[in-house]
């Protein structure tokens, strides 16, 4: 589920919610078709500002199951600054994609599985910088190409 808004982010989004939803749908097409992943627009429907804890509670209420929170190692390290962080960490399980040297494993009470073999040489910051440098008319197609390498 793409975030509708991110209270801790101060930068402008490269893509609208609709574009990010379309990118995720394209990226996870096979998993969605096989029903291994559900892509939800729920956060777009919730009151603003959107906080992860509230979004997860709404998702849990609608689905009847406790979701697993998937984050990168950089975001896992910032969990302490998230809204209702102690409850979030105590209530939910996390799947963390962390690079070598991540300190996310040292967060007290964090119930997480770490993707040990995640060694992609990619940085969200570098991707944002690359996409920002492009004309707006080219960004979406480039992002699609980055998510579906030939």
C-alpha positions, 0 to 999 in steps of 0.5 A, spaced: 500 500 500 503 506 498 502 512 503 497 517 501 501 522 506 508 521 510 508 526 516 515 525 517 517 526 510 518 534 508 520 533 501 515 533 495 513 526 492 516 525 485 509 521 483 502 522 485 498 517 489 495 514 483 502 514 479 505 510 485 499 505 486 500 504 478 508 503 479 506 498 485 501 494 481 506 493 475 512 491 479 508 486 483 503 484 477 505 476 477 504 476 485 497 480 485 495 475 479 497 469 483 494 472 490 500 472 494 500 480 494 494 484 495 495 492 493 490 496 497 488 503 496 486 504 503 490 509 506 488 514 500 481 513 504 483 514 511 483 521 514 489 525 514 495 525 517 496 518 515 500 514 521 502 507 520 499 505 526 492 508 524 493 505 517 495 498 520 489 498 525 484 500 519 487 494 515 487 489 521 479 491 522 478 490 514 482 484 513 481 480 520 488 479 520 494 482 523 499 485 517 506 484 517 510 491 516 515 491 511 520 496 511 527 498 509 533 498 514 533 505 514 526 506 516 527 501 521 532 505 524 527 511 525 522 507 528 523 510 534 520 517 531 514 514 528 507 516 531 506 511 537 512 507 536 512 503 542 505 500 540 507 499 533 513 495 535 510 491 540 503 490 536 506 488 529 511 484 526 516 487 521 520 484 515 526 488 514 530 489 508 537 491 511 543 492 508 550 489 511 551 494 517 544 495 519 543 497 526 535 495 526 537 489 529 538 492 535 531 496 536 529 493 543 522 489 543 522 489 535 519 482 532 522 482 525 525 477 520 531 480 516 532 479 509 539 476 510 541 476 502 538 482 500 544 485 497 541 489 492 546 495 490 540 500 490 539 506 494 532 509 494 535 516 495 540 515 489 533 513 485 530 519 487 535 523 485 536 520 478 528 521 477 528 528 479 533 530 474 529 527 469 523 531 466 516 530 469 514 527 462 519 521 463 519 519 470 514 514 470 516 510 464 523 510 467 521 508 474 517 502 470 523 500 467 527 501 474 522 496 477 522 491 471 529 490 468 530 486 462 
